[in-house]
Amino acid sequence: MQPVEEVVEVVEVLKKPRGEGDDEEEEEEPEPPQEDEDEPKKNKKPVIMPPVAPLLVGRPEPSVRDTMIELKTSALIQSSSTMLAVSCFNNKQVLICNVDIKTRTKKIIRTIDNKQNPTFLYQIDENHLLVGTFGGKFEIWNIDPEQETPTIKQVFDAHPGSQKGISQILKLENPSPMIIGDKASEDCHFLVSAAADKPEILIWRL
């Protein structure tokens, strides 16, 4: 007997042609699972907002032209305290404050009402403060702690025509006779000043 060959029938599967009115079926993509808003987000540190200081009524308006120096004085009571002179450009004032570093307290001792906007501060001695102003003038104030209020001693035009004011006041250390013209006595002091919009540098004898 001979083996019978198996006949394999091939059946083609044809798709039904799509008509004009038939909508194309789109496969729906699974939506990602939504995170629960109530659950805290992991691996995220909380944002810490910096503290905001309260606005003080009547406070001086700050400016980039404000300056501050430490005053040399014998009027300090506590060894941890210091005396500061702070200029307020917009208010035309210089505030003398007593700051205690140990107790973190500060107190305004005196207020100087300047003739023009202050731009630079320099302490001549323990009782006198030199204030350079916006108009290129010098104001010399008596800040003797035994007086009730500071008093102005002298005003003069240091850099005439300046529109940006005094920018620097320095003490001239060991001046050469070639600069000051003669040998200076021990009681004389020399200062160097400059204005922001003037090319000259001036030397002053005190």
Backbone torsions as a table, in degrees:
resi	resn	phi	psi	omega
1	MET	NA	138.2	180.0
2	GLN	-95.2	144.9	-180.0
3	PRO	-69.0	145.9	-179.6
4	VAL	-92.0	127.4	179.9
5	GLU	-74.3	137.1	177.7
6	GLU	-81.1	135.7	179.7
7	VAL	-99.6	122.6	179.0
8	VAL	-105.0	120.9	179.5
9	GLU	-92.1	131.9	177.6
10	VAL	-98.0	121.4	-178.5
11	VAL	-112.1	121.8	178.0
12	GLU	-90.6	136.6	178.4
13	VAL	-102.0	114.4	-179.2
14	LEU	-104.1	136.9	176.9
15	LYS	-82.1	146.6	178.1
16	LYS	-69.3	129.3	179.1
17	PRO	-61.0	141.8	-177.3
18	ARG	-82.7	131.1	178.9
19	GLY	-83.9	173.8	-178.7
20	GLU	-68.5	-32.7	-176.9
21	GLY	-88.8	-7.3	-178.5
22	ASP	-78.3	136.7	176.8
23	ASP	-85.0	141.4	179.2
24	GLU	-75.5	126.1	-179.9
25	GLU	-80.1	124.1	178.9
26	GLU	-104.1	140.0	177.8
27	GLU	-74.9	129.0	-180.0
28	GLU	-79.4	124.5	177.6
29	GLU	-83.5	139.8	179.9
30	PRO	-67.5	132.8	178.9
31	GLU	-74.0	140.5	178.4
32	PRO	-66.1	147.9	-179.8
33	PRO	-65.7	132.7	-179.7
34	GLN	-80.0	139.2	179.6
35	GLU	-79.9	143.1	178.4
36	ASP	-72.8	123.5	-178.0
37	GLU	-66.4	-25.1	-178.3
38	ASP	-74.1	-24.5	-178.1
39	GLU	-75.1	136.7	179.1
40	PRO	-67.3	142.4	179.9
41	LYS	-74.5	134.5	-177.4
42	LYS	-86.8	154.6	175.3
43	ASN	60.5	26.9	176.0
44	LYS	-126.7	122.3	-178.7
45	LYS	-81.0	144.1	178.1
46	PRO	-67.7	142.7	179.9
47	VAL	-83.6	122.5	-179.4
48	ILE	-97.8	119.6	-179.6
49	MET	-84.9	136.2	179.5
50	PRO	-67.5	150.0	179.1
51	PRO	-68.3	145.4	179.1
52	VAL	-110.1	122.9	-179.6
53	ALA	-73.7	142.6	179.0
54	PRO	-70.0	148.5	177.8
55	LEU	-77.7	131.5	-179.7
56	LEU	-94.2	135.3	178.8
57	VAL	-72.5	128.0	179.5
58	GLY	82.6	10.0	-179.5
59	ARG	-70.0	150.8	176.0
60	PRO	-66.0	141.4	178.5
61	GLU	-77.0	122.1	-176.4
62	PRO	-70.1	158.3	179.2
63	SER	-150.3	155.8	176.4
64	VAL	-70.5	-13.7	178.7
65	ARG	-88.5	-1.2	178.1
66	ASP	-68.6	143.6	179.4
67	THR	-132.9	167.5	-180.0
68	MET	-151.6	137.8	174.9
69	ILE	-134.9	158.3	174.3
70	GLU	-92.4	130.9	-177.7
71	LEU	-93.1	142.3	172.6
72	LYS	-91.6	117.4	-176.6
73	THR	-150.7	155.2	176.9
74	SER	-101.8	11.0	-176.7
75	ALA	-89.1	4.8	-179.0
76	LEU	-77.4	137.8	179.9
77	ILE	-94.8	-46.9	-179.1
78	GLN	-94.0	142.5	178.1
79	SER	-71.0	-20.6	-179.9
80	SER	-88.8	2.2	-177.9
81	SER	-103.3	161.3	178.4
82	THR	-143.9	159.3	-179.6
83	MET	-110.4	130.0	-178.2
84	LEU	-121.4	145.5	171.2
85	ALA	-112.1	120.9	-175.8
86	VAL	-120.3	124.4	178.7
87	SER	-91.5	141.2	176.9
88	CYS	-117.4	101.3	-172.9
89	PHE	-61.6	-48.0	-174.9
90	ASN	-70.0	-28.9	-177.9
91	ASN	-94.6	-2.5	-177.7
92	LYS	55.3	49.3	-177.1
93	GLN	-138.6	156.4	169.0
94	VAL	-126.2	123.7	-178.9
95	LEU	-101.9	131.0	175.0
96	ILE	-103.6	116.4	-172.3
97	CYS	-119.8	144.4	172.3
98	ASN	-103.1	117.1	-176.6
99	VAL	-115.7	124.2	176.9
100	ASP	-101.3	115.0	-176.1
101	ILE	-71.2	-34.3	-176.1
102	LYS	-70.7	-47.3	-178.0
103	THR	-92.4	-5.9	179.5
104	ARG	58.2	41.4	177.5
105	THR	-112.4	152.9	178.9
106	LYS	-142.1	143.7	-177.4
107	LYS	-144.9	131.9	176.7
108	ILE	-79.7	116.6	-177.1
109	ILE	-85.6	-46.7	-176.3
110	ARG	-143.2	157.9	177.6
111	THR	-129.3	127.3	177.6
112	ILE	-104.7	123.3	176.4
113	ASP	-95.4	105.5	-176.2
114	ASN	-78.7	158.5	176.6
115	LYS	-74.7	-34.1	177.6
116	GLN	-133.0	173.5	-178.8
117	ASN	-66.3	124.4	-180.0
118	PRO	-75.2	139.0	179.5
119	THR	-122.3	-19.7	-179.3
120	PHE	-154.1	145.8	-179.1
121	LEU	-122.2	141.3	175.8
122	TYR	-148.7	129.5	178.8
123	GLN	-91.1	116.9	179.4
124	ILE	-72.4	-52.4	174.9
125	ASP	-149.6	-167.4	-174.6
126	GLU	-64.1	-26.3	-174.1
127	ASN	-112.0	1.7	-176.1
128	HIS	-134.3	136.0	-179.9
129	LEU	-122.8	129.1	177.7
130	LEU	-99.4	123.6	-177.9
131	VAL	-114.7	117.5	171.6
132	GLY	-86.0	136.4	-171.9
133	THR	-116.3	174.9	-175.0
134	PHE	-66.6	-30.4	-179.1
135	GLY	-86.1	10.2	-179.8
136	GLY	80.3	20.2	-179.2
137	LYS	-104.3	160.0	172.6
138	PHE	-107.2	134.3	172.0
139	GLU	-120.0	121.4	178.2
140	ILE	-101.9	121.6	-176.0
141	TRP	-116.0	140.8	173.9
142	ASN	-90.1	115.9	-178.1
143	ILE	-114.2	33.2	179.0
144	ASP	-56.7	123.2	-177.2
145	PRO	-64.1	-18.4	179.0
146	GLU	-77.9	-16.1	175.7
147	GLN	-84.9	151.3	-178.2
148	GLU	-70.0	-44.2	-178.5
149	THR	-132.7	149.5	175.1
150	PRO	-65.2	145.1	179.0
151	THR	-124.4	144.0	179.4
152	ILE	-84.7	133.7	-176.3
153	LYS	-101.5	-38.2	-175.0
154	GLN	-159.3	144.8	173.8
155	VAL	-133.1	128.2	176.9
156	PHE	-146.6	156.4	-176.4
157	ASP	-82.5	102.0	-176.8
158	ALA	-79.8	-46.9	-180.0
159	HIS	-126.5	86.9	-176.0
160	PRO	-61.6	140.4	176.6
161	GLY	82.8	2.1	-179.8
162	SER	-70.7	135.4	179.0
163	GLN	-106.9	-8.3	-179.7
164	LYS	-117.6	-7.7	171.8
165	GLY	90.9	174.4	179.4
166	ILE	-68.2	128.7	-177.2
167	SER	-109.0	-17.8	-177.5
168	GLN	-158.9	139.6	172.0
169	ILE	-138.5	121.0	-178.3
170	LEU	-131.3	152.5	174.1
171	LYS	-86.1	133.5	-180.0
172	LEU	-88.0	111.7	-177.2
173	GLU	-88.5	130.6	177.6
174	ASN	47.6	62.8	-177.4
175	PRO	-67.2	142.3	178.6
176	SER	-79.4	145.9	175.3
177	PRO	-59.3	-22.6	177.2
178	MET	-68.6	-23.0	-179.3
179	ILE	-92.0	-46.7	-174.9
180	ILE	-90.3	-10.3	174.8
181	GLY	93.4	-26.8	177.8
182	ASP	-153.0	174.2	-179.6
183	LYS	-74.3	125.7	-176.7
184	ALA	-85.6	144.5	176.1
185	SER	-78.7	167.8	-178.3
186	GLU	-69.6	-23.9	-178.4
187	ASP	-81.6	-13.7	-177.8
188	CYS	-86.8	142.7	174.5
189	HIS	-126.0	146.2	-177.9
190	PHE	-122.4	136.2	178.2
191	LEU	-118.6	151.1	175.5
192	VAL	-118.3	129.6	-179.4
193	SER	-128.6	156.0	178.2
194	ALA	-148.0	151.0	174.8
195	ALA	-109.5	151.9	-173.9
196	ALA	-65.9	-28.4	-176.0
197	ASP	-116.9	20.3	179.3
198	LYS	-123.1	140.0	-176.7
199	PRO	-79.3	-18.4	-173.1
200	GLU	-85.0	153.5	171.9
201	ILE	-118.0	125.4	-174.3
202	LEU	-105.9	144.6	178.2
203	ILE	-113.1	130.6	-176.2
204	TRP	-119.4	141.3	175.0
205	ARG	-103.3	129.6	178.5
206	LEU	-103.7	NA	NA
